[in-house]
């Protein structure tokens, strides 16, 4: 493996990696028996490896697109006129939309580095998909794009462009992500045509987590928009490594469901849910001990509000919908997991429990202890007496200063990430404004 290209800007570093081991085709059907096309890996700040797929002549030559879970999108919405692809990473979903006959493809990519690489640096390698006359790229977040566009879309794809991260580690628990919030999904639904389809794919984790949180967020968005007859509007399926939830604004007709079922079966994917689905249709190919995904999807979609709340409350992971006020989609931690963390600590890779979340608390405790040590120790060495009565006002001052940072600056930074789209910009603007 070697890094063949690097580029930096004020807030990120991009690397392109050449390696024979890079083969990215999330959830590809086991029916595909050929070798996937060559690919380069691409990372932002060394994280979230995605792939730039080599397209030598024409994207129509890449038949492996027909074996990806994303191919089902175009069964739900054949040859869509207006397609929006959100955060496609190395551009695989953009190439897929071209392959399946998308007429006008709009890309929301909140990384100028990624856009530059696909438009210029590696445009020939990637088949010039970002320079195709059918493709228009916007270097803004999906939240900002949904506010400024006056278009309505036949198909909106939220790409699976981030790497698989075991949620048990908990390392991403407090990463803000404004793409998977109730308000974000509601904004996307607002720019769907009446017969449009929204497609969301996430990694399969066990116990189920990411997909259930997507579903709870989707359901809450539909409730927020007062969209009724929710069971008729959802179709979900699962490959060996991914699970996709399709939402159709005016509901799936019976013939559409039959077409989707036939395509899912042909690719040996498992049905998770549709209106009227049966348990014996699920868990056939990528077999789990129980049809967990089917059972849990049915509970969330068809259960009463009270039973749904009980399910959220009692579930092993935190699958409550993420909101703009708490945009932590990847926070699945519950304090009830602590006994499992302790039980498996040092004995396994912790298949259960968000140990990484606790590291944040431990780091805070260590920081407080070290701060007290380095504040009080010099006073002790110099034999300076501390009088609580005399020095109380100074202690309160610095105490309030610290809490002011936590409860004023940090929330402002969090909110400005939503407005400006990038943490580096939000941090600069907020700190400059407050310290002015």
N, C-alpha and C positions, 0 to 999 in steps of 0.2 A: 504494500500500500504506500502511496505517496500523495502529498498535496501538490497539485499541478497548477493551482491558481488561488490567489488570496486577494481580498480587497476589503478596505475598511472605510467607514465614515465616522461621523461624530458619535454614533450610538451603537454601532455593531461591527462585527468582523465576519466576513463570509469566506469559507474555504470550499474549494472543489477538490474532491478526492478521487483518485484512480485506484481501483482495487478489483481483482477478479472475483472477490467474495461479495461484492455489492450486487445484490439481486433484489429489487424491491417491486413487489406486486401484491399489495396487501389483500389477503383473503382469496387469492386466485384459486379457481376450482381445481380440484385434484384430477379432473378430466383432462386438463392441459398437460400433455406429455412432452412438449418440446422445451428447448432451452429459451428462456426469455431473452429479449434483445439486450445488447451491451448497455451499461449504464455507468454514469459517474455519480458519486455521492456528493451531496451539497449540505453544508451545515451553516447555521448562524450561531456565532459564539460557541462553536464546538458542540452544539446540541441539536436535537431534532433532525437526524439524518433523513433526508429525502433523496429522490433520484431524478437525474436528468436522463431521459431515455433517448437512446440514439435512433434517429429517424433518417435513413440514408436517402431515400427518394421521396416517397409519399406516405403520409400517415395511414392511408388505406391498406398498406401492406402489413401492418402490425395486427395480425389476427388475435394476438393474445388479449387484446382489449375485450374480445367477446367472452372471455373466460373470467373476467374480473367481476366482483360484486357490483361495480358501477355500471356494468352493462344492463342490469335490471332497470336502472333509471330510465333508459331509453325504450324499455318495454312499457313502462308506466307512461312515458311521454315520447312517442316516436317522432323523430325528425323535428325537434322543437325549433321554433323560429327565434325566440329570445331566451338565451341561457346566461345565467349568472354563476360564475365559479368563484368561491370565496377561499382565499389563502391556499392556492394549489401547490405550494412548495416548488418542486422542480418542474411543475407543469403537466404532470401525467393526466390529470382530469381535464385539462384544456385540450390535450391531444385526443383524449377519449371523446370529448364533445365534438371535435372535428371529425373523428372517425365515424361517429354515429349520425352525422349529417346535421349538426347544429348550424343554423343559418347565421345568427348574430350572437357572438359569444363575448360576454363582458367579464373581465377579470378584476376582482378586488384583491390587490396584493399590497399589504402594508409594509413593504420592504423594497426600497429603491435599489438596494444591492442585488436582490433576487431578480428584479425586473431587468436591471442592466446586464446581468449575466445571460439571461435568456433572450434578450433583445439584441445584444451585441457580442459579448465575450464567447458564448457557446451557441450562438444562433444557428450556425451551420450544423453543429452536432445534433441539436434538438429539432432539426427540420424547419427552422424559422417559424415555429408555431406562434410566437408572440409578434411576429411581423406579418402574419397572415391577414389578408384583407377582411376576413370574417371576425377577427379578434381585436378587441379594443381593451387596453389595459389601463386601470386607474390605480395610482399609487396612494390609496387611502384605505382606511379600515372599513370593514363592512358596515359598521355603525354610521360612519360619516357618509358612505356611499348611499345607503338606504335613505338618508335625509335629503341628499342633493339630486338624486335621479328622479326623472319624471316618467320612467319606463315601467312597464309591467312585464313580468317574466313568466314564461311557460315552465321553466325548470330552474330551480336554485339548488346548487350543490355546495354543501359545506364540506370541503375536502378533508380527508384524513391525512394531513401533512405532517403531523408530529409523530415522533417515534413512540414505540410501545414503552410505557413506563409502568412497572408494577406498582399499583396504588398502595400495596402493603408498605412500601418504603416511606411513603408520606412526604417525600422531599418536595413535592410540588403543591403541597396543601395550601400554602398562602400566596401562590402566584395568581395575580389578578388575570382574569380572562373574560372580557366583555362580549365575546362571541356567543357563549353558551348561557346567557342569562334570559330570564323571562322577557325583559324589555327588548333584547336583541332579536329573539325569535319572533316576537310580536311585530317588530319593524319589518322583518323579512316577509312575514305573512301579508303585511300591508302592501308589499310590492309584487305579490303573486297575482297572476291572472285568476279569474274565478275558477278556471279548470286547471290551474297550475299545480306543480308538484314541488315540494321541498324535500330534499334528501339529506339525511344526516347519518354518517358512518362513524362508529367508534370501535375501539379494540375490545375483543372479548376478554373479560377478566373473570376470575372465579374466586369467591362467589360473584355473581353478576353485580356490576356497579356502574360503570360509565354509561352504559346503555339505559339503565333504569333512571339515572339522573337526567339523561337527555329526554327520556319519555316523560318524567315528572315535570320537567321544564316546559316541554311541548304542551302537555296537558294544561298546565297552569296558564300558558299563553293563550290557549284556546278559550279557557274560562274567562281570562281577562278581556278578550275580544268578543266575548259572548257568542262564540261559534258553537252551535249545538250539534247533536248527532255525531259525537266524536268517534265512536267505534267504526263508523262507515268511512272515516277519513284516513284511517291508519292501515298500513301494510308493512310488516316487518319480517326480515329473514336473516339467517345467520350462516356464515361460512365457518371454516375451522378456526379462523383468527379474528374475524370482524363480525359486527352486527349492524345492520342498516335499518333505519326507520324512515319510511316514506309517508309523507302527509299530502293528501290531495284536498284542495280547498273545497270543492263541491262533492267530494266523496268518490270512492271507487265503485263503478258499476260492476254488475256480476260478470259481464264478459271481460272486463279489465282484470278483475281478480283471477278469473280462469287463465288468462294469458300470463299473468304474473306467476301463478302457481306452476304452470307448465314450464316456464323458463327457469324458475328456481329448481324444479325437479330435474330438468335437463342438465343443470350444472352441479347437481348433487349438493345444493345448499339446503338448509333446513328452514322450513316455515316457522316463524315465531308467532305471528299474530295477523289476523284479518278478521273482519266482522263475520262471525259464524264459524271461525276456525275450531278444529277439534284437536284434542290431545294426541290422538293417534296419527295426526299428520305431522307432528313436531318430533324433533329428536330422532331422526331416522339415519342420517349420514354421519355427522360429527356427533357421536353419541355421548351424552352425559349420563350420570347416574340417574337423574330425574330430569324431566323437561322443565328445568328451572325457568328458562327465559319465557316459555309459553305461560307458565303459571303466574309469574310475576307481572308480565305485560297484561294479562287478563285481569289481575287484581287491580292494577293501577287504572286501566281504561274502563273496566266495567263495574268496578266496585263503587259503593256509595262514598260520599265525602267523608263520613265518619270511619268507614272501614279502611279507606285509603290513608287517612291520617294515622290510624292505628298501625297500618303496615309500615309507613315511613318511620314511625316512632320506634317500632320493635325490630326493624331490619338491622342487620349486623353493621352495615355501613351507613353513613350519612348520605341519603339520596334525596334530601329536600331540594326543591328547585333553587338554583342560584339566581340572585337578583343583582341589579346594579349597586345596591347598597351593600351587598355581600357577594362580590363577583368571584367567589372561590370555587369554581366548578370542580377542581381536583381535590377539594377538601372532603374526604370521605371518613375522616377520623371521628370516632366516638370514644369517650372515656371508658366505656364498657369493654373496649378492646385491650385495656391495660393488662388484665390478667393473662391474656394470650401472649402479649408482647413479652411479659416476664417469663412465662412458661417456655417460650421458644427462643429466648434470648441466648445467643451463642450456640444454639443447637441446630439451627436451620436458617434458611433465608427469610424466615418470617412470612409464611404464606398468608397469615392472618395478622391483622393489627397494623396500625400506621406508626411504626417506630420512629420514622423521620420527624413526625409532628412533635414528638416528645423532645427531640433534640433541640427544637426551638425554645421550649420551656427550660430545658437544662442550660442552654446557652444564656438565656435571660438571667437565670439564677446565678450562674458563674460570673456574668458581667456585673451584677449588683454586688456580689461579694468582693470581686477584684476592685471595683470602684471605691467601695468603703475602705478597703485595705490601702489603696494608693492615696486616698484623701486623708485618712486618719494617721497612717504610719509616719509620714513626715512630721506631723504635729507632735507625735509621740517622741520621735527622735530628737526634735528640737526642744522638747519639754515645754511645749506651749499648752497651757491648760484650756480646756474647752468648757465653757459655761453655757448650759442649756438656756438659762434665763437671759444671759447677755447676748448669745449668738443665735437665739431662736429666730429672729427676723431674717438673718442671713440664710439660715437653713431653709426656712419657708420660701424665701425668694428663689433659691436654686432648685428647690423641690418643685415649685410651680413652673419654673422655666423648663424643667425636664418634662413635666406632665403636659405643658403647653405644646412641646414638640410632638409628643405622642398623640395628643387629642385634637390638635389644630393643624399642624403642618402635614402630618401623615395622611389624614383624611382629605386634605386639599390636594395633595399629590395624587392620591388614589382617584379622586374625581377628575382631575385634570388629565390623567391618562386616558379616560374616556373621551374627553374633549379633543385633546391634541393627538391621541393615537399612539404616542411613544413615551415610555417612562422617562427617558433622558430629557425630553422636552418638558415634561410635566415637572420634574425635579428642578430643572433650571429656572423655569418661570415662577414656580411657587417660592423657592428659596430666595430668589432675587426680589420678588415682590414683598415678601415678609420682612426681609432685612433692609429694604430700601429706607 
